[in-house]
């Protein structure tokens, strides 16, 4: 007598509710990223709920305030930037990985500065802790790439991740043109001892 697989067990009602809640959360964060990018951090929250395809009550259940939604969006941006650094650790040229990620970091700072500044503090004093955690994550990401490049002899050993992030932040705040930012990153790359190639000449 042959037996037939019953297949995966159906999810319980609490599991379905959790899955639905996670789906709505993800939809809201994705919609908020797009709306904030197009219209700024003061964009109407109703537009975000409409774009996500959920009701206002669902949005406020996940994010009681605009501030909470902005925090969720910015945290996801930082997570993606750090995940990018991990993927770049497999690059053949450690210096390309490091300075490529620094360009991503510059683009992040330039594009998300308004969003970060809109995260105001509250009575809990949560803002400093959030930014400390995000700064630590990005410092860890930069350090891993820098250590690999230094081990390969591509970057001077006296250069620190904090110095590179400070230089990159300055570039992000001082430039509005991607081409100029790339040129400044190239100057930093050459100044920190990265080997030059024919394509690395400053134009």
Backbone as JSON Lines, residues from 0, in Angstrom:
{"i":0,"aa":"X","n":[0.85,-1.2,0.0],"ca":[0.0,0.0,0.0],"c":[0.88,1.24,0.0]}
{"i":1,"aa":"X","n":[0.7,2.1,-0.99],"ca":[1.58,3.27,-1.09],"c":[1.04,4.39,-0.22]}
{"i":2,"aa":"X","n":[1.97,5.15,0.32],"ca":[1.58,6.3,1.16],"c":[1.8,7.57,0.38]}
{"i":3,"aa":"X","n":[0.94,8.52,0.57],"ca":[1.03,9.8,-0.13],"c":[1.39,10.89,0.85]}
{"i":4,"aa":"X","n":[2.36,11.71,0.43],"ca":[2.79,12.79,1.31],"c":[1.65,13.76,1.55]}
{"i":5,"aa":"X","n":[1.48,14.11,2.78],"ca":[0.42,15.06,3.12],"c":[0.8,16.49,2.8]}
{"i":6,"aa":"X","n":[2.09,16.74,2.44],"ca":[2.55,18.09,2.13],"c":[2.75,18.89,3.4]}
{"i":7,"aa":"X","n":[3.13,20.15,3.24],"ca":[3.39,20.97,4.42],"c":[2.11,21.21,5.21]}
{"i":8,"aa":"X","n":[2.27,21.23,6.51],"ca":[1.11,21.46,7.36],"c":[0.61,22.89,7.17]}
{"i":9,"aa":"X","n":[-0.7,23.06,7.14],"ca":[-1.24,24.41,6.98],"c":[-0.84,25.3,8.16]}
{"i":10,"aa":"X","n":[-0.63,26.57,7.86],"ca":[-0.24,27.5,8.92],"c":[-1.42,27.78,9.83]}
{"i":11,"aa":"X","n":[-1.12,27.94,11.09],"ca":[-2.16,28.26,12.05],"c":[-2.58,29.72,11.88]}
{"i":12,"aa":"X","n":[-3.71,30.06,12.49],"ca":[-4.2,31.44,12.39],"c":[-3.18,32.45,12.9]}
{"i":13,"aa":"X","n":[-2.52,32.22,14.06],"ca":[-1.51,33.18,14.51],"c":[-0.35,33.31,13.52]}
{"i":14,"aa":"X","n":[0.05,32.19,12.9],"ca":[1.13,32.26,11.91],"c":[0.71,33.08,10.7]}
{"i":15,"aa":"X","n":[-0.53,32.89,10.26],"ca":[-1.03,33.66,9.12],"c":[-1.07,35.16,9.46]}
{"i":16,"aa":"X","n":[-1.49,35.46,10.69],"ca":[-1.56,36.86,11.09],"c":[-0.17,37.48,11.12]}
{"i":17,"aa":"X","n":[0.8,36.71,11.63],"ca":[2.17,37.23,11.67],"c":[2.72,37.44,10.26]}
{"i":18,"aa":"X","n":[2.43,36.49,9.36],"ca":[2.9,36.62,7.98],"c":[2.26,37.82,7.3]}
{"i":19,"aa":"X","n":[0.96,38.01,7.53],"ca":[0.27,39.17,6.95],"c":[0.82,40.47,7.52]}
{"i":20,"aa":"X","n":[1.09,40.47,8.81],"ca":[1.62,41.68,9.44],"c":[3.0,42.01,8.88]}
{"i":21,"aa":"X","n":[3.84,40.98,8.69],"ca":[5.17,41.22,8.15],"c":[5.08,41.73,6.71]}
{"i":22,"aa":"X","n":[4.15,41.15,5.95],"ca":[3.96,41.6,4.57],"c":[3.55,43.06,4.54]}
{"i":23,"aa":"X","n":[2.6,43.45,5.38],"ca":[2.16,44.85,5.41],"c":[3.28,45.78,5.86]}
{"i":24,"aa":"X","n":[4.05,45.33,6.82],"ca":[5.19,46.12,7.29],"c":[6.17,46.37,6.14]}
{"i":25,"aa":"X","n":[6.51,45.31,5.42],"ca":[7.46,45.42,4.31],"c":[6.9,46.33,3.21]}
{"i":26,"aa":"X","n":[5.61,46.2,2.92],"ca":[4.99,47.04,1.89],"c":[5.05,48.51,2.3]}
{"i":27,"aa":"X","n":[4.79,48.8,3.55],"ca":[4.81,50.18,4.04],"c":[6.21,50.78,3.99]}
{"i":28,"aa":"X","n":[7.2,50.01,4.39],"ca":[8.57,50.53,4.36],"c":[9.01,50.78,2.92]}
{"i":29,"aa":"X","n":[8.7,49.85,2.02],"ca":[9.07,50.03,0.61],"c":[8.37,51.25,0.01]}
{"i":30,"aa":"X","n":[7.08,51.4,0.33],"ca":[6.35,52.56,-0.19],"c":[6.89,53.86,0.39]}
{"i":31,"aa":"X","n":[7.22,53.85,1.67],"ca":[7.76,55.05,2.31],"c":[9.1,55.45,1.71]}
{"i":32,"aa":"X","n":[9.92,54.48,1.39],"ca":[11.21,54.79,0.76],"c":[10.99,55.56,-0.54]}
{"i":33,"aa":"X","n":[10.06,55.06,-1.35],"ca":[9.8,55.71,-2.63],"c":[9.19,57.11,-2.45]}
{"i":34,"aa":"X","n":[8.23,57.22,-1.56],"ca":[7.55,58.5,-1.36],"c":[8.51,59.53,-0.75]}
{"i":35,"aa":"X","n":[9.28,59.12,0.25],"ca":[10.24,60.05,0.86],"c":[11.29,60.49,-0.16]}
{"i":36,"aa":"X","n":[11.7,59.57,-1.02],"ca":[12.7,59.91,-2.02],"c":[12.13,60.92,-3.03]}
{"i":37,"aa":"X","n":[10.87,60.73,-3.4],"ca":[10.27,61.6,-4.41],"c":[9.8,62.93,-3.84]}
{"i":38,"aa":"X","n":[9.31,62.92,-2.59],"ca":[8.63,64.11,-2.07],"c":[9.18,64.61,-0.74]}
{"i":39,"aa":"X","n":[10.23,63.96,-0.22],"ca":[10.82,64.41,1.03],"c":[10.18,63.76,2.24]}
{"i":40,"aa":"X","n":[10.82,63.96,3.39],"ca":[10.38,63.3,4.63],"c":[9.07,63.85,5.16]}
{"i":41,"aa":"X","n":[8.61,64.99,4.64],"ca":[7.33,65.57,5.08],"c":[6.16,65.15,4.2]}
{"i":42,"aa":"X","n":[6.39,64.2,3.32],"ca":[5.31,63.77,2.4],"c":[4.11,63.24,3.2]}
{"i":43,"aa":"X","n":[2.9,63.42,2.68],"ca":[1.7,62.94,3.39],"c":[1.75,61.44,3.66]}
{"i":44,"aa":"X","n":[1.46,61.06,4.88],"ca":[1.47,59.64,5.22],"c":[0.36,58.88,4.51]}
{"i":45,"aa":"X","n":[-0.74,59.57,4.2],"ca":[-1.82,58.92,3.46],"c":[-1.33,58.41,2.11]}
{"i":46,"aa":"X","n":[-0.43,59.16,1.49],"ca":[0.12,58.74,0.19],"c":[0.9,57.44,0.33]}
{"i":47,"aa":"X","n":[1.58,57.29,1.47],"ca":[2.37,56.08,1.69],"c":[1.46,54.87,1.86]}
{"i":48,"aa":"X","n":[0.41,55.03,2.67],"ca":[-0.53,53.93,2.86],"c":[-1.19,53.55,1.54]}
{"i":49,"aa":"X","n":[-1.55,54.55,0.75],"ca":[-2.2,54.27,-0.53],"c":[-1.25,53.54,-1.47]}
{"i":50,"aa":"X","n":[0.01,53.97,-1.52],"ca":[0.97,53.3,-2.4],"c":[1.24,51.87,-1.92]}
{"i":51,"aa":"X","n":[1.25,51.67,-0.62],"ca":[1.48,50.32,-0.07],"c":[0.26,49.42,-0.26]}
{"i":52,"aa":"X","n":[-0.89,50.01,-0.53],"ca":[-2.1,49.21,-0.71],"c":[-2.71,48.76,0.59]}
{"i":53,"aa":"X","n":[-2.5,49.52,1.66],"ca":[-3.09,49.17,2.96],"c":[-3.89,50.36,3.48]}
{"i":54,"aa":"X","n":[-4.7,50.13,4.47],"ca":[-5.48,51.2,5.07],"c":[-4.65,52.02,6.04]}
{"i":55,"aa":"X","n":[-5.13,53.21,6.32],"ca":[-4.43,54.07,7.28],"c":[-4.32,53.42,8.65]}
{"i":56,"aa":"X","n":[-5.38,52.7,9.06],"ca":[-5.35,52.06,10.37],"c":[-4.22,51.04,10.45]}
{"i":57,"aa":"X","n":[-4.01,50.3,9.36],"ca":[-2.91,49.33,9.33],"c":[-1.56,50.03,9.42]}
{"i":58,"aa":"X","n":[-1.42,51.15,8.71],"ca":[-0.16,51.88,8.76],"c":[0.13,52.38,10.17]}
{"i":59,"aa":"X","n":[-0.87,52.97,10.81],"ca":[-0.64,53.52,12.15],"c":[-0.47,52.43,13.21]}
{"i":60,"aa":"X","n":[-0.99,51.25,12.92],"ca":[-0.76,50.15,13.84],"c":[0.72,49.75,13.82]}
{"i":61,"aa":"X","n":[1.33,49.78,12.65],"ca":[2.76,49.45,12.54],"c":[3.63,50.64,12.93]}
{"i":62,"aa":"X","n":[3.21,51.83,12.51],"ca":[4.02,53.03,12.72],"c":[3.13,54.13,13.29]}
{"i":63,"aa":"X","n":[3.04,54.21,14.61],"ca":[2.15,55.19,15.24],"c":[2.5,56.64,14.9]}
{"i":64,"aa":"X","n":[3.78,56.89,14.56],"ca":[4.2,58.25,14.23],"c":[5.03,58.25,12.95]}
{"i":65,"aa":"X","n":[5.11,59.41,12.34],"ca":[5.98,59.57,11.17],"c":[7.42,59.22,11.52]}
{"i":66,"aa":"X","n":[7.83,59.61,12.71],"ca":[9.21,59.37,13.14],"c":[9.55,57.88,13.12]}
{"i":67,"aa":"X","n":[8.62,57.04,13.59],"ca":[8.87,55.6,13.59],"c":[9.02,55.05,12.17]}
{"i":68,"aa":"X","n":[8.25,55.58,11.26],"ca":[8.34,55.13,9.87],"c":[9.66,55.58,9.26]}
{"i":69,"aa":"X","n":[10.08,56.8,9.53],"ca":[11.36,57.29,9.01],"c":[12.5,56.45,9.56]}
{"i":70,"aa":"X","n":[12.44,56.13,10.85],"ca":[13.49,55.28,11.46],"c":[13.56,53.94,10.75]}
{"i":71,"aa":"X","n":[12.41,53.33,10.47],"ca":[12.39,52.03,9.81],"c":[13.01,52.12,8.42]}
{"i":72,"aa":"X","n":[12.68,53.18,7.68],"ca":[13.23,53.35,6.34],"c":[14.73,53.56,6.4]}
{"i":73,"aa":"X","n":[15.18,54.43,7.28],"ca":[16.61,54.72,7.35],"c":[17.39,53.49,7.82]}
{"i":74,"aa":"X","n":[16.84,52.76,8.77],"ca":[17.51,51.55,9.25],"c":[17.69,50.54,8.12]}
{"i":75,"aa":"X","n":[16.68,50.43,7.26],"ca":[16.79,49.5,6.13],"c":[17.86,49.96,5.14]}
{"i":76,"aa":"X","n":[17.95,51.26,4.93],"ca":[18.99,51.79,4.04],"c":[20.38,51.45,4.58]}
{"i":77,"aa":"X","n":[20.57,51.6,5.88],"ca":[21.87,51.27,6.48],"c":[22.15,49.79,6.36]}
{"i":78,"aa":"X","n":[21.15,48.96,6.6],"ca":[21.33,47.51,6.5],"c":[21.75,47.1,5.1]}
{"i":79,"aa":"X","n":[21.14,47.7,4.09],"ca":[21.48,47.37,2.71],"c":[22.91,47.82,2.37]}
{"i":80,"aa":"X","n":[23.3,48.97,2.89],"ca":[24.66,49.44,2.65],"c":[25.68,48.5,3.29]}
{"i":81,"aa":"X","n":[25.39,48.04,4.49],"ca":[26.3,47.11,5.17],"c":[26.32,45.74,4.48]}
{"i":82,"aa":"X","n":[25.17,45.3,3.99],"ca":[25.13,44.04,3.26],"c":[25.94,44.14,1.97]}
{"i":83,"aa":"X","n":[25.92,45.31,1.35],"ca":[26.73,45.54,0.15],"c":[28.21,45.36,0.46]}
{"i":84,"aa":"X","n":[28.64,45.83,1.63],"ca":[30.06,45.68,1.99],"c":[30.44,44.21,2.13]}
{"i":85,"aa":"X","n":[29.53,43.41,2.68],"ca":[29.82,41.98,2.84],"c":[29.96,41.3,1.49]}
{"i":86,"aa":"X","n":[29.12,41.68,0.53],"ca":[29.22,41.07,-0.79],"c":[30.52,41.47,-1.48]}
{"i":87,"aa":"X","n":[30.99,42.68,-1.2],"ca":[32.21,43.17,-1.85],"c":[33.47,42.51,-1.29]}
{"i":88,"aa":"X","n":[33.37,41.84,-0.16],"ca":[34.54,41.15,0.4],"c":[35.0,40.02,-0.51]}
{"i":89,"aa":"X","n":[34.18,39.62,-1.46],"ca":[34.56,38.56,-2.4],"c":[35.16,39.11,-3.68]}
{"i":90,"aa":"X","n":[35.26,40.43,-3.81],"ca":[35.85,41.04,-5.0],"c":[37.31,40.63,-5.15]}
{"i":91,"aa":"X","n":[37.75,40.47,-6.42],"ca":[39.13,40.07,-6.67],"c":[40.13,41.13,-6.21]}
{"i":92,"aa":"X","n":[39.81,42.39,-6.43],"ca":[40.71,43.48,-6.04],"c":[40.17,44.16,-4.79]}
{"i":93,"aa":"X","n":[40.84,43.96,-3.65],"ca":[40.35,44.55,-2.41],"c":[40.24,46.07,-2.44]}
{"i":94,"aa":"X","n":[41.13,46.74,-3.2],"ca":[41.06,48.2,-3.26],"c":[39.83,48.64,-4.04]}
{"i":95,"aa":"X","n":[39.5,47.93,-5.12],"ca":[38.27,48.26,-5.86],"c":[37.05,48.09,-4.96]}
{"i":96,"aa":"X","n":[37.05,47.03,-4.15],"ca":[35.92,46.78,-3.25],"c":[35.78,47.91,-2.23]}
{"i":97,"aa":"X","n":[36.89,48.29,-1.63],"ca":[36.87,49.34,-0.61],"c":[36.37,50.67,-1.16]}
{"i":98,"aa":"X","n":[36.98,51.12,-2.25],"ca":[36.64,52.44,-2.76],"c":[35.3,52.44,-3.51]}
{"i":99,"aa":"X","n":[34.92,51.28,-4.04],"ca":[33.58,51.17,-4.6],"c":[32.52,51.32,-3.52]}
{"i":100,"aa":"X","n":[32.79,50.7,-2.36],"ca":[31.84,50.83,-1.26],"c":[31.82,52.26,-0.71]}
{"i":101,"aa":"X","n":[32.96,52.9,-0.67],"ca":[32.98,54.29,-0.22],"c":[32.14,55.18,-1.12]}
{"i":102,"aa":"X","n":[32.14,54.89,-2.41],"ca":[31.27,55.65,-3.31],"c":[29.8,55.38,-3.0]}
{"i":103,"aa":"X","n":[29.47,54.14,-2.66],"ca":[28.11,53.82,-2.24],"c":[27.76,54.58,-0.96]}
{"i":104,"aa":"X","n":[28.72,54.65,-0.04],"ca":[28.51,55.36,1.22],"c":[28.26,56.84,0.97]}
{"i":105,"aa":"X","n":[29.03,57.42,0.07],"ca":[28.86,58.83,-0.28],"c":[27.47,59.08,-0.86]}
{"i":106,"aa":"X","n":[27.04,58.2,-1.77],"ca":[25.71,58.33,-2.35],"c":[24.63,58.22,-1.27]}
{"i":107,"aa":"X","n":[24.85,57.33,-0.31],"ca":[23.9,57.18,0.8],"c":[23.81,58.46,1.62]}
{"i":108,"aa":"X","n":[24.95,59.0,2.01],"ca":[24.94,60.21,2.84],"c":[24.29,61.37,2.1]}
{"i":109,"aa":"X","n":[24.65,61.52,0.82],"ca":[24.11,62.63,0.03],"c":[22.6,62.52,-0.14]}
{"i":110,"aa":"X","n":[22.12,61.3,-0.39],"ca":[20.69,61.11,-0.69],"c":[19.82,61.03,0.55]}
{"i":111,"aa":"X","n":[20.39,60.56,1.65],"ca":[19.58,60.29,2.84],"c":[19.83,61.27,3.98]}
{"i":112,"aa":"X","n":[20.58,62.33,3.72],"ca":[20.89,63.28,4.79],"c":[19.62,63.92,5.34]}
{"i":113,"aa":"X","n":[18.72,64.33,4.46],"ca":[17.47,64.95,4.92],"c":[16.67,63.99,5.76]}
{"i":114,"aa":"X","n":[16.65,62.72,5.35],"ca":[15.9,61.72,6.1],"c":[16.5,61.55,7.5]}
{"i":115,"aa":"X","n":[17.83,61.49,7.57],"ca":[18.49,61.32,8.87],"c":[18.23,62.53,9.77]}
{"i":116,"aa":"X","n":[18.3,63.73,9.21],"ca":[18.09,64.93,10.02],"c":[16.66,65.04,10.51]}
{"i":117,"aa":"X","n":[15.73,64.41,9.81],"ca":[14.33,64.49,10.21],"c":[14.0,63.57,11.38]}
{"i":118,"aa":"X","n":[14.94,62.72,11.77],"ca":[14.73,61.85,12.94],"c":[15.05,62.67,14.18]}
{"i":119,"aa":"X","n":[14.07,63.33,14.7],"ca":[14.27,64.17,15.87],"c":[14.29,63.32,17.14]}
{"i":120,"aa":"X","n":[14.83,63.89,18.19],"ca":[14.88,63.16,19.46],"c":[13.53,63.25,20.16]}
{"i":121,"aa":"X","n":[13.32,62.38,21.1],"ca":[12.1,62.43,21.9],"c":[12.49,62.31,23.37]}
{"i":122,"aa":"X","n":[11.5,62.18,24.21],"ca":[11.78,62.16,25.65],"c":[12.55,60.93,26.09]}
{"i":123,"aa":"X","n":[12.56,59.9,25.27],"ca":[13.29,58.69,25.63],"c":[14.78,58.81,25.34]}
{"i":124,"aa":"X","n":[15.19,59.83,24.57],"ca":[16.6,59.97,24.22],"c":[17.08,58.87,23.3]}
{"i":125,"aa":"X","n":[16.18,58.35,22.46],"ca":[16.51,57.2,21.61],"c":[17.41,57.56,20.44]}
{"i":126,"aa":"X","n":[17.33,58.8,19.97],"ca":[18.05,59.18,18.76],"c":[19.56,58.92,18.85]}
{"i":127,"aa":"X","n":[20.26,59.36,19.92],"ca":[21.7,59.09,19.98],"c":[22.03,57.6,19.9]}
{"i":128,"aa":"X","n":[21.21,56.78,20.56],"ca":[21.48,55.33,20.53],"c":[21.31,54.77,19.13]}
{"i":129,"aa":"X","n":[20.29,55.24,18.42],"ca":[20.08,54.79,17.05],"c":[21.27,55.14,16.17]}
{"i":130,"aa":"X","n":[21.69,56.4,16.24],"ca":[22.78,56.83,15.37],"c":[24.11,56.19,15.78]}
{"i":131,"aa":"X","n":[24.29,55.94,17.05],"ca":[25.5,55.21,17.48],"c":[25.51,53.81,16.87]}
{"i":132,"aa":"X","n":[24.35,53.16,16.87],"ca":[24.28,51.8,16.32],"c":[24.52,51.81,14.82]}
{"i":133,"aa":"X","n":[23.92,52.75,14.12],"ca":[24.11,52.84,12.67],"c":[25.55,53.19,12.34]}
{"i":134,"aa":"X","n":[26.13,54.12,13.1],"ca":[27.53,54.48,12.86],"c":[28.44,53.29,13.09]}
{"i":135,"aa":"X","n":[28.16,52.53,14.15],"ca":[28.98,51.35,14.44],"c":[28.89,50.33,13.3]}
{"i":136,"aa":"X","n":[27.68,50.13,12.76],"ca":[27.5,49.18,11.67],"c":[28.3,49.59,10.44]}
{"i":137,"aa":"X","n":[28.26,50.87,10.11],"ca":[28.98,51.33,8.92],"c":[30.49,51.34,9.15]}
{"i":138,"aa":"X","n":[30.9,51.65,10.38],"ca":[32.33,51.59,10.7],"c":[32.85,50.16,10.59]}
{"i":139,"aa":"X","n":[32.05,49.2,11.07],"ca":[32.43,47.79,10.97],"c":[32.54,47.36,9.52]}
{"i":140,"aa":"X","n":[31.6,47.81,8.69],"ca":[31.62,47.47,7.27],"c":[32.87,48.03,6.6]}
{"i":141,"aa":"X","n":[33.17,49.29,6.86],"ca":[34.35,49.92,6.27],"c":[35.63,49.26,6.76]}
{"i":142,"aa":"X","n":[35.68,48.92,8.04],"ca":[36.88,48.31,8.62],"c":[37.22,46.98,7.96]}
{"i":143,"aa":"X","n":[36.19,46.17,7.7],"ca":[36.44,44.86,7.08],"c":[37.04,45.03,5.69]}
{"i":144,"aa":"X","n":[36.5,45.95,4.92],"ca":[37.02,46.19,3.57],"c":[38.41,46.8,3.62]}
{"i":145,"aa":"X","n":[38.63,47.72,4.56],"ca":[39.93,48.37,4.68],"c":[41.0,47.37,5.09]}
{"i":146,"aa":"X","n":[40.71,46.54,6.08],"ca":[41.69,45.55,6.55],"c":[42.11,44.63,5.41]}
{"i":147,"aa":"X","n":[41.15,44.21,4.61],"ca":[41.45,43.33,3.48],"c":[42.35,44.04,2.47]}
{"i":148,"aa":"X","n":[42.05,45.32,2.2],"ca":[42.86,46.07,1.25],"c":[44.27,46.32,1.79]}
{"i":149,"aa":"X","n":[44.37,46.57,3.09],"ca":[45.7,46.77,3.69],"c":[46.5,45.48,3.69]}
{"i":150,"aa":"X","n":[45.85,44.37,3.97],"ca":[46.54,43.07,3.95],"c":[47.08,42.75,2.57]}
{"i":151,"aa":"X","n":[46.36,43.2,1.55],"ca":[46.79,42.97,0.16],"c":[47.84,43.98,-0.29]}
{"i":152,"aa":"X","n":[48.18,44.93,0.58],"ca":[49.17,45.94,0.22],"c":[48.64,47.04,-0.68]}
{"i":153,"aa":"X","n":[47.33,47.18,-0.74],"ca":[46.73,48.16,-1.63],"c":[46.5,49.52,-0.97]}
{"i":154,"aa":"X","n":[46.48,49.55,0.37],"ca":[46.23,50.79,1.11],"c":[47.24,50.88,2.24]}
{"i":155,"aa":"X","n":[47.69,52.09,2.51],"ca":[48.64,52.31,3.6],"c":[48.1,51.77,4.91]}
{"i":156,"aa":"X","n":[48.99,51.21,5.72],"ca":[48.55,50.59,6.97],"c":[48.23,51.59,8.06]}
{"i":157,"aa":"X","n":[48.6,52.85,7.88],"ca":[48.31,53.85,8.91],"c":[46.96,54.53,8.7]}
{"i":158,"aa":"X","n":[46.25,54.13,7.68],"ca":[44.93,54.7,7.41],"c":[43.88,53.96,8.25]}
{"i":159,"aa":"X","n":[42.94,54.7,8.83],"ca":[41.89,54.08,9.64],"c":[40.54,54.19,8.94]}
{"i":160,"aa":"X","n":[39.63,53.31,9.33],"ca":[38.28,53.36,8.77],"c":[37.6,54.67,9.14]}
{"i":161,"aa":"X","n":[37.81,55.16,10.35],"ca":[37.2,56.42,10.77],"c":[37.66,57.57,9.87]}
{"i":162,"aa":"X","n":[38.93,57.56,9.48],"ca":[39.43,58.62,8.6],"c":[38.79,58.55,7.22]}
{"i":163,"aa":"X","n":[38.68,57.34,6.7],"ca":[38.06,57.2,5.37],"c":[36.59,57.62,5.39]}
{"i":164,"aa":"X","n":[35.87,57.25,6.46],"ca":[34.47,57.63,6.55],"c":[34.31,59.14,6.71]}
{"i":165,"aa":"X","n":[35.24,59.76,7.44],"ca":[35.19,61.22,7.59],"c":[35.43,61.9,6.25]}
{"i":166,"aa":"X","n":[36.39,61.41,5.49],"ca":[36.67,61.98,4.17],"c":[35.47,61.77,3.24]}
{"i":167,"aa":"X","n":[34.89,60.57,3.28],"ca":[33.76,60.27,2.42],"c":[32.55,61.13,2.79]}
{"i":168,"aa":"X","n":[32.34,61.34,4.08],"ca":[31.23,62.19,4.52],"c":[31.43,63.62,4.03]}
{"i":169,"aa":"X","n":[32.66,64.09,4.11],"ca":[32.96,65.43,3.61],"c":[32.69,65.57,2.13]}
{"i":170,"aa":"X","n":[33.05,64.56,1.37],"ca":[32.78,64.58,-0.07],"c":[31.28,64.62,-0.33]}
{"i":171,"aa":"X","n":[30.52,63.82,0.42],"ca":[29.07,63.77,0.24],"c":[28.42,65.12,0.52]}
{"i":172,"aa":"X","n":[28.92,65.82,1.52],"ca":[28.33,67.1,1.9],"c":[28.82,68.25,1.02]}
{"i":173,"aa":"X","n":[29.97,68.07,0.38],"ca":[30.56,69.17,-0.38],"c":[30.23,69.12,-1.87]}
{"i":174,"aa":"X","n":[29.71,68.02,-2.35],"ca":[29.48,67.87,-3.79],"c":[28.02,67.58,-4.07]}
{"i":175,"aa":"X","n":[27.58,68.0,-5.23],"ca":[26.23,67.67,-5.71],"c":[26.28,66.94,-7.04]}
{"i":176,"aa":"X","n":[27.49,66.71,-7.52],"ca":[27.69,66.08,-8.83],"c":[28.4,64.75,-8.64]}
{"i":177,"aa":"X","n":[27.85,63.68,-9.21],"ca":[28.43,62.35,-9.04],"c":[29.82,62.26,-9.65]}
{"i":178,"aa":"X","n":[30.03,62.94,-10.77],"ca":[31.35,62.9,-11.42],"c":[32.4,63.54,-10.54]}
{"i":179,"aa":"X","n":[32.06,64.66,-9.93],"ca":[33.01,65.31,-9.02],"c":[33.29,64.44,-7.8]}
{"i":180,"aa":"X","n":[32.26,63.78,-7.29],"ca":[32.45,62.9,-6.14],"c":[33.4,61.76,-6.5]}
{"i":181,"aa":"X","n":[33.24,61.18,-7.69],"ca":[34.13,60.1,-8.12],"c":[35.57,60.59,-8.22]}
{"i":182,"aa":"X","n":[35.75,61.8,-8.71],"ca":[37.1,62.36,-8.82],"c":[37.73,62.54,-7.44]}
{"i":183,"aa":"X","n":[36.94,63.01,-6.48],"ca":[37.46,63.21,-5.13],"c":[37.79,61.87,-4.47]}
{"i":184,"aa":"X","n":[36.97,60.86,-4.72],"ca":[37.28,59.52,-4.19],"c":[38.58,59.01,-4.79]}
{"i":185,"aa":"X","n":[38.79,59.29,-6.06],"ca":[40.04,58.89,-6.7],"c":[41.24,59.57,-6.06]}
{"i":186,"aa":"X","n":[41.08,60.84,-5.73],"ca":[42.16,61.55,-5.03],"c":[42.44,60.91,-3.68]}
{"i":187,"aa":"X","n":[41.4,60.55,-2.96],"ca":[41.57,59.88,-1.67],"c":[42.26,58.53,-1.89]}
{"i":188,"aa":"X","n":[41.85,57.83,-2.91],"ca":[42.44,56.52,-3.2],"c":[43.93,56.63,-3.49]}
{"i":189,"aa":"X","n":[44.29,57.6,-4.3],"ca":[45.71,57.78,-4.62],"c":[46.48,58.28,-3.4]}
{"i":190,"aa":"X","n":[45.85,59.14,-2.6],"ca":[46.54,59.69,-1.44],"c":[46.74,58.69,-0.33]}
{"i":191,"aa":"X","n":[45.93,57.63,-0.3],"ca":[46.09,56.62,0.74],"c":[46.97,55.46,0.3]}
{"i":192,"aa":"X","n":[47.57,55.62,-0.88],"ca":[48.57,54.64,-1.29],"c":[48.07,53.52,-2.15]}
{"i":193,"aa":"X","n":[46.82,53.6,-2.62],"ca":[46.33,52.57,-3.52],"c":[47.12,52.6,-4.81]}
{"i":194,"aa":"X","n":[47.48,51.46,-5.37],"ca":[48.25,51.45,-6.61],"c":[47.46,52.04,-7.75]}
{"i":195,"aa":"X","n":[48.12,52.82,-8.56],"ca":[47.42,53.43,-9.69],"c":[47.49,52.51,-10.91]}
{"i":196,"aa":"X","n":[46.49,52.63,-11.76],"ca":[46.44,51.9,-13.02],"c":[46.24,52.95,-14.11]}
{"i":197,"aa":"X","n":[46.39,52.59,-15.38],"ca":[46.18,53.59,-16.44],"c":[44.83,54.27,-16.34]}
{"i":198,"aa":"X","n":[43.81,53.56,-15.83],"ca":[42.48,54.15,-15.75],"c":[42.32,55.06,-14.54]}
{"i":199,"aa":"X","n":[43.34,55.05,-13.64],"ca":[43.21,55.81,-12.42],"c":[43.77,57.22,-12.5]}
{"i":200,"aa":"X","n":[44.25,57.62,-13.67],"ca":[44.8,58.96,-13.8],"c":[43.7,60.0,-13.61]}
{"i":201,"aa":"X","n":[44.05,61.08,-12.92],"ca":[43.06,62.11,-12.64],"c":[42.86,62.96,-13.86]}
{"i":202,"aa":"X","n":[41.6,63.12,-14.25],"ca":[41.28,63.9,-15.45],"c":[40.74,65.26,-15.02]}
